[in-house]
Amino acid sequence: MPRVAVSLSRQDWLGTVRARTGIFRSGYKVNPGLYCVGDAGPKSPVLVTANYKLSFDTLRRELAGLAAWILVADTRGINVWCAAGKGTFCADEISLQVGRTRLAQIVSHRELILPQLGATGVAARDLKKKCGFAGIFGPLRAADIRRFLANNRQADEAMRTVTFSLAERLVLVPVEISLIWKPLALATLITFLLSGIGPEIFSLQAAWQRGLVATGATLLAIMAGALITPLFLPWLPSRQFWLKGVQVGGIFGLAYILCLNETVWSLPGAGLWLWIVAVTSSMAMNFTGSTPFTSLSGVEKEMRLGLTVQAGAIAAALLLWLAAPFAG
């Protein structure tokens, strides 16, 4: 039976940094199965989690001084919340691990403590029928598991309340930025090519000069959408994230144009402003899957409208940028 430490090693911390920044994130997982913490015995609680290693590490580091079992479900290396939505953190998978690990022969009780964020994927009634173990939903955060156990496995309101604090928002920023490098490279190539088109058919000098300006606008929009928008998220008007991004992008776009001594009414100025607004709005909308502020139906509705507006703004921006040299 694998016995795990409750303190993270230097390698574990390095892995956490890599996962938080999007480096090797898709393969950051542990093997499914049963793990022992401390002097776990027949009466020790069984805590269920996903096999995404960041989820596994977050749980085990909160178990210092406790005797417990960790039952790891095979969620394909996806965290509990996302796996529950995708259907991989479910009663069938948990029951499968209960059977494979012969858990019924190891513990004398018949209870599994499930993470609250997995509730959308696990029907406790089905779990009981499939494996004979009753599912008890634990606290929202692993940091409250010790208090939950001490409180006779009862969660108070604070343990059930979902938060999205400044720290919780900012921890998502590195991943969002790391995922943008491929679209950024493509956007940079396209803008440099379009920037060189003019009355002379194509000018390398114009491509370089105008391309740098366009790339600067892209980088500014990424920062505005991936950093500034989540930073001020609760205070920006509107419940829809793409509109929050429009507001931030509009302000930053106007500031960028003024720094270039352009006006928003000129062709290049209008093109840059629309581009910054659209990219910022798109980046801001990425956070809809990371917050308790939204619902599945709400996200679908927002994306239908938001993507339409963003696509229109990008098309208009490219046309205005392309037309600017011919109007001069």
C-alpha positions as CSV (number, residue, x, y, z in Angstrom):
1,M,0.0,0.0,0.0
2,P,1.6,3.3,-1.0
3,R,2.3,5.6,1.9
4,V,2.5,9.3,1.0
5,A,4.1,12.2,2.8
6,V,2.1,15.2,3.9
7,S,4.8,17.7,3.2
8,L,5.7,18.6,-0.4
9,S,9.3,18.1,-1.6
10,R,11.2,20.6,-3.8
11,Q,10.3,18.5,-6.8
12,D,6.6,18.7,-5.8
13,W,6.8,22.5,-5.5
14,L,8.5,22.7,-8.9
15,G,5.8,20.6,-10.4
16,T,3.2,23.0,-8.8
17,V,4.9,26.0,-10.4
18,R,4.9,24.2,-13.8
19,A,1.2,23.3,-13.5
20,R,0.3,26.8,-12.5
21,T,2.2,28.3,-15.4
22,G,0.8,25.7,-17.9
23,I,4.1,23.8,-18.4
24,F,3.5,20.0,-18.7
25,R,0.1,20.6,-17.1
26,S,-1.7,18.0,-19.1
27,G,0.5,15.2,-17.9
28,Y,0.7,16.2,-14.3
29,K,-1.0,13.3,-12.6
30,V,-0.6,10.4,-10.2
31,N,-1.7,6.8,-10.5
32,P,-5.3,6.0,-9.5
33,G,-5.7,3.8,-6.4
34,L,-5.6,3.9,-2.6
35,Y,-2.9,5.8,-0.7
36,C,-2.1,5.7,3.0
37,V,-1.5,8.8,5.1
38,G,0.0,8.4,8.6
39,D,-1.1,5.3,10.6
40,A,-4.3,4.8,8.7
41,G,-6.4,1.8,9.9
42,P,-9.8,0.2,9.5
43,K,-11.6,3.1,11.1
44,S,-9.7,5.9,9.3
45,P,-11.7,8.2,7.0
46,V,-11.4,7.7,3.2
47,L,-11.0,10.9,1.2
48,V,-11.7,10.9,-2.5
49,T,-9.9,13.1,-5.0
50,A,-8.9,13.3,-8.6
51,N,-5.6,12.0,-10.1
52,Y,-4.5,15.5,-11.1
53,K,-1.4,15.8,-9.0
54,L,-2.1,19.4,-8.0
55,S,-5.4,18.3,-6.5
56,F,-3.7,15.3,-4.9
57,D,-1.0,17.4,-3.4
58,T,-3.4,20.1,-2.1
59,L,-5.3,17.4,-0.2
60,R,-2.4,15.5,1.3
61,R,-0.5,18.6,2.6
62,E,-3.6,19.4,4.7
63,L,-3.5,16.0,6.4
64,A,-0.5,16.5,8.7
65,G,-1.0,14.6,12.0
66,L,-4.0,12.7,10.7
67,A,-4.5,9.0,9.9
68,A,-6.5,8.7,6.6
69,W,-6.9,7.0,3.3
70,I,-6.9,8.8,0.0
71,L,-8.8,7.2,-2.8
72,V,-7.7,8.6,-6.2
73,A,-10.1,8.4,-9.1
74,D,-8.9,8.2,-12.7
75,T,-10.0,11.6,-14.1
76,R,-7.4,11.6,-16.9
77,G,-5.3,14.1,-15.0
78,I,-8.1,16.7,-14.7
79,N,-9.0,18.4,-11.5
80,V,-12.2,17.5,-9.5
81,W,-14.4,20.4,-10.7
82,C,-13.6,20.1,-14.4
83,A,-13.7,16.3,-14.2
84,A,-17.1,16.3,-12.6
85,G,-18.4,18.5,-15.4
86,K,-16.8,16.2,-18.0
87,G,-18.2,13.1,-16.4
88,T,-14.9,11.4,-15.4
89,F,-15.3,12.2,-11.7
90,C,-18.4,10.1,-11.2
91,A,-20.0,7.3,-9.3
92,D,-18.9,4.7,-11.8
93,E,-15.3,5.6,-11.7
94,I,-15.2,5.9,-7.9
95,S,-16.9,2.6,-7.5
96,L,-14.4,1.1,-9.9
97,Q,-11.5,2.2,-7.7
98,V,-13.3,1.0,-4.6
99,G,-13.5,-2.5,-6.2
100,R,-10.0,-2.5,-7.6
101,T,-8.4,-1.5,-4.3
102,R,-10.5,-3.9,-2.3
103,L,-11.4,-1.0,0.0
104,A,-14.2,-3.0,1.7
105,Q,-11.6,-5.4,3.1
106,I,-9.3,-2.6,4.3
107,V,-11.7,-0.3,6.2
108,S,-14.6,-1.4,8.5
109,H,-16.9,1.6,7.8
110,R,-18.7,2.2,4.5
111,E,-18.3,6.0,4.0
112,L,-16.4,8.0,1.4
113,I,-15.8,11.7,1.9
114,L,-16.2,13.4,-1.5
115,P,-15.0,16.9,-2.5
116,Q,-17.9,19.4,-2.7
117,L,-16.8,20.6,-6.1
118,G,-17.4,17.0,-7.4
119,A,-21.1,17.1,-6.5
120,T,-22.2,17.8,-10.1
121,G,-20.6,14.6,-11.3
122,V,-21.4,12.2,-8.4
123,A,-24.9,11.0,-7.4
124,A,-24.5,9.7,-3.9
125,R,-27.4,7.4,-4.2
126,D,-25.9,5.7,-7.3
127,L,-22.5,5.4,-5.5
128,K,-24.1,3.5,-2.6
129,K,-25.8,1.1,-5.0
130,K,-22.7,0.5,-7.1
131,C,-20.1,-0.1,-4.4
132,G,-21.9,-0.2,-1.0
133,F,-20.1,3.0,0.2
134,A,-22.2,6.0,1.1
135,G,-20.9,9.3,-0.2
136,I,-20.5,12.3,2.2
137,F,-19.7,15.6,0.7
138,G,-16.9,17.3,2.5
139,P,-15.8,20.9,2.6
140,L,-15.2,23.0,-0.4
141,R,-11.5,23.6,0.4
142,A,-9.0,20.9,1.5
143,A,-7.8,23.4,4.1
144,D,-11.0,22.8,6.0
145,I,-10.9,19.0,6.0
146,R,-9.3,18.9,9.5
147,R,-12.1,21.1,11.0
148,F,-14.7,19.1,9.1
149,L,-13.5,15.8,10.6
150,A,-13.3,17.3,14.1
151,N,-16.9,18.6,13.7
152,N,-18.3,15.1,13.3
153,R,-18.1,15.4,9.5
154,Q,-20.5,18.3,9.4
155,A,-19.7,21.3,7.2
156,D,-20.7,24.8,8.3
157,E,-21.7,27.7,6.0
158,A,-18.1,28.9,5.7
159,M,-16.9,25.4,4.5
160,R,-19.6,25.4,1.8
161,T,-19.2,28.9,0.5
162,V,-17.5,29.3,-2.8
163,T,-15.2,32.3,-3.0
164,F,-13.3,34.0,-5.9
165,S,-10.9,36.2,-4.0
166,L,-8.1,38.4,-5.5
167,A,-5.5,35.6,-4.8
168,E,-7.8,33.0,-6.3
169,R,-8.2,35.1,-9.4
170,L,-4.6,36.0,-9.8
171,V,-3.3,32.4,-9.5
172,L,-5.1,31.7,-12.8
173,V,-3.3,34.4,-14.7
174,P,0.0,32.5,-15.5
175,V,-1.9,29.6,-17.1
176,E,-4.1,32.0,-19.2
177,I,-1.0,33.8,-20.5
178,S,0.9,30.5,-21.2
179,L,-1.9,29.2,-23.3
180,I,-1.9,32.2,-25.6
181,W,1.5,31.9,-27.2
182,K,0.4,30.0,-30.3
183,P,-2.5,32.4,-31.1
184,L,-0.1,35.3,-30.4
185,A,2.5,33.9,-32.8
186,L,-0.2,33.6,-35.5
187,A,-1.6,37.0,-34.8
188,T,1.9,38.6,-35.0
189,L,2.6,37.0,-38.3
190,I,-0.7,38.1,-39.8
191,T,-0.4,41.7,-38.5
192,F,3.2,42.0,-39.8
193,L,2.1,40.8,-43.3
194,L,-0.9,43.1,-43.4
195,S,1.2,46.0,-42.1
196,G,3.4,45.8,-45.1
197,I,0.6,46.1,-47.7
198,G,0.2,49.5,-49.2
199,P,0.3,51.6,-52.4
200,E,3.7,50.1,-53.1
201,I,2.1,46.6,-52.9
202,F,4.4,45.5,-50.1
203,S,7.0,47.4,-48.0
204,L,9.3,45.6,-45.6
205,Q,9.9,48.9,-43.8
206,A,6.2,49.5,-43.3
207,A,5.7,45.8,-42.3
208,W,8.4,46.3,-39.6
209,Q,7.2,49.7,-38.3
210,R,3.5,49.2,-38.4
211,G,3.9,45.5,-37.4
212,L,5.6,46.6,-34.2
213,V,2.8,49.0,-33.4
214,A,0.2,46.2,-34.0
215,T,2.2,43.7,-31.9
216,G,2.4,46.2,-29.1
217,A,-1.4,46.5,-29.2
218,T,-1.8,42.7,-29.0
219,L,0.5,42.4,-26.0
220,L,-1.3,45.2,-24.3
221,A,-4.7,43.6,-24.9
222,I,-3.4,40.3,-23.5
223,M,-2.2,42.0,-20.4
224,A,-5.5,43.9,-20.1
225,G,-7.6,40.8,-20.6
226,A,-5.6,38.2,-18.6
227,L,-4.4,40.4,-15.7
228,I,-6.2,43.7,-15.3
229,T,-9.7,42.3,-15.9
230,P,-9.5,39.5,-13.3
231,L,-7.8,42.0,-10.9
232,F,-10.9,44.3,-11.0
233,L,-13.4,41.6,-11.8
234,P,-15.9,42.3,-9.0
235,W,-16.0,46.0,-9.6
236,L,-16.5,46.0,-13.4
237,P,-20.1,46.5,-14.4
238,S,-22.1,43.7,-16.1
239,R,-22.3,40.0,-15.3
240,Q,-20.9,38.9,-18.7
241,F,-17.2,38.6,-18.9
242,W,-16.8,39.6,-22.5
243,L,-18.5,43.0,-21.6
244,K,-16.1,43.4,-18.7
245,G,-13.2,42.9,-21.1
246,V,-14.7,45.4,-23.5
247,Q,-14.6,48.0,-20.8
248,V,-11.0,47.4,-19.9
249,G,-10.0,47.0,-23.5
250,G,-11.7,50.3,-24.4
251,I,-9.8,52.2,-21.7
252,F,-6.4,50.6,-22.5
253,G,-7.0,50.9,-26.2
254,L,-7.7,54.6,-25.9
255,A,-4.6,55.2,-23.8
256,Y,-2.4,53.3,-26.4
257,I,-3.8,55.3,-29.3
258,L,-3.1,58.6,-27.4
259,C,0.4,57.5,-26.7
260,L,0.9,57.0,-30.5
261,N,-0.5,60.6,-31.1
262,E,-3.4,59.0,-33.1
263,T,-7.1,59.6,-32.7
264,V,-9.8,56.9,-32.4
265,W,-11.4,58.5,-35.5
266,S,-8.5,57.8,-37.8
267,L,-8.3,54.6,-39.7
268,P,-5.2,53.2,-37.9
269,G,-6.4,54.5,-34.6
270,A,-9.9,52.9,-35.0
271,G,-8.3,49.7,-36.2
272,L,-6.0,49.5,-33.2
273,W,-8.8,50.4,-30.7
274,L,-11.1,47.7,-32.1
275,W,-8.3,45.1,-32.1
276,I,-7.4,45.8,-28.4
277,V,-11.1,45.7,-27.4
278,A,-11.7,42.4,-29.1
279,V,-8.6,40.7,-27.9
280,T,-9.1,41.9,-24.3
281,S,-12.7,40.8,-24.4
282,S,-11.7,37.4,-25.7
283,M,-9.1,36.9,-23.0
284,A,-11.5,38.1,-20.3
285,M,-14.1,35.5,-21.4
286,N,-11.6,32.7,-20.7
287,F,-12.3,33.2,-17.0
288,T,-16.0,32.1,-17.3
289,G,-14.8,28.5,-16.7
290,S,-12.8,29.4,-13.5
291,T,-15.4,31.2,-11.5
292,P,-18.5,30.5,-9.4
293,F,-20.1,33.6,-10.9
294,T,-21.3,31.8,-14.0
295,S,-23.5,28.8,-15.0
296,L,-23.3,26.4,-18.0
297,S,-26.4,28.0,-19.7
298,G,-25.2,31.5,-18.9
299,V,-21.8,30.8,-20.4
300,E,-23.3,29.3,-23.6
301,K,-25.5,32.4,-23.9
302,E,-22.6,34.7,-23.3
303,M,-20.4,33.0,-25.8
304,R,-22.9,33.2,-28.6
305,L,-23.1,37.0,-28.3
306,G,-19.6,37.7,-27.2
307,L,-17.9,35.7,-29.9
308,T,-20.1,37.3,-32.6
309,V,-19.1,40.8,-31.4
310,Q,-15.5,39.9,-31.0
311,A,-15.3,38.3,-34.5
312,G,-16.9,41.4,-36.0
313,A,-14.6,43.7,-34.2
314,I,-11.5,41.8,-35.3
315,A,-12.7,41.7,-38.9
316,A,-13.3,45.5,-38.9
317,A,-10.0,46.1,-37.2
318,L,-8.0,44.2,-39.8
319,L,-9.9,46.0,-42.6
320,L,-9.2,49.4,-41.2
321,W,-5.6,48.6,-40.6
322,L,-5.3,47.3,-44.1
323,A,-7.0,50.4,-45.6
324,A,-5.0,53.0,-43.6
325,P,-2.0,53.2,-45.9
326,F,-4.2,53.8,-49.0
327,A,-6.1,56.6,-47.3
328,G,-3.0,58.5,-46.3
